[in-house]
Amino acid sequence: MKIDFTKEYLSDLYEGKVRKYKKYKSNPQLVKQYIKTINKLKGITRIEQLYQIKSLNYKKKVSNLEGISAVWINKQYRILFREIATYSESSVIDLLEIEEISKHYAK
């Protein structure tokens, strides 16, 4: 599975470059869990596998987030992403575009 990060801070956090992000610098446990969650996502090839890993709590979003899916980093934060599937079989995922880290229920 290929992972694309749509924002620079997302790839920086994954690579361990936290210094310039004050919000994440003070929360090393969140960064550690983020990296762990991205590594789990890298091992996925089919949409069904996202449902099987219960700790991810995979959900397809609706309403204003239509077309976006989410998995938990922890109970407070989630990763929002888009699934890019092959044209021949819609349940096979070729690429995940990581959109952002979102604080769950934050306005």
N, C-alpha and C positions, 0 to 999 in steps of 0.2 A: 504494500500500500504506500502510495506517495502522499506526503503531507505538504501542503502549501500554507504558509502563514501570510495573511493579507495585510498584516501590520508588523512593522519592524520590532516593536516591543515584544510581540509573541515569539518571534524567532530568537531574539536576544535572551529572553527568559529561558527558553528551551536549551540554549547553548550555555547557560550559566552566567550571562552578562547582565547582572542585576544592578550594578552600582549606580547607574543613572536613573533608575526608576524608584523613587522614594517610597511609593506605595507598596512595592514588592520587596524592597530592600529590608524593610522592617518586619517582613513576614516570610522568613526562610522556609517555614513548614509548608506554606501555600505553594511556593516555587517548587519545592521538592515533590509535592503531590501533583502539581501541574505536569512536571516532567514525567512522572510515573504514569499519569493518565494518557499523555501523548504517546508514550511507548506502548501502552495497551492498544491505542487506536491504530498504531502502525501495524500491529499484528492482525488486524481485521481485514477480511476480503469480501465478506457478504454482510448485508444488512441484518440478517438473522442473528449473526454473531454479536451484534451490539445489544440485542435483547437478552442474550444468554449470560452476559457478564453483569450480574445484578448490581455490583458496586458502582457501575457507571450510571445507572438509573436513566437509560437512554429514552429521550422523548422527541417526537417531531413537534415543532411549535406550530401554532395556528395564529389567526388574527394578524396583528401587525408584524409578526415574525414568520409569516408563511414562507416555506422553502428552507427554513433554518431548523437544524436539529441541535439538541443539547445533551451533554453528559455532565455529571457531577465531578468536580475536582474534590470537593468536600461538601459538607452540608450547607455551607454558606456561599460558595462560589461554583460556577459552572463554566464550561467551555461551549461557545456557540460556534457551529460550523455548518458548511454546506457539503452534501454528498454528491460527488460527480460519478455517475454510473456509466458502464459501457452501454453502447447503443444496442448490442445484441441481447443483453440480458440485464434488465433493470435492477435485479437484486445483487449484482456483482459491482462492488465499489472499486473504482480505479484511483480516485483522488479524494482527499478531504481538504477543503479550504477552511482553515481555522480563522474565524472572523474576530472573536474577542473573548476576553474573560469577563464574565458578568457576575455581579453580586446578586444572588438570588433574591427576588422580591424587592430589589432596590428601585426607587423611582427616580 
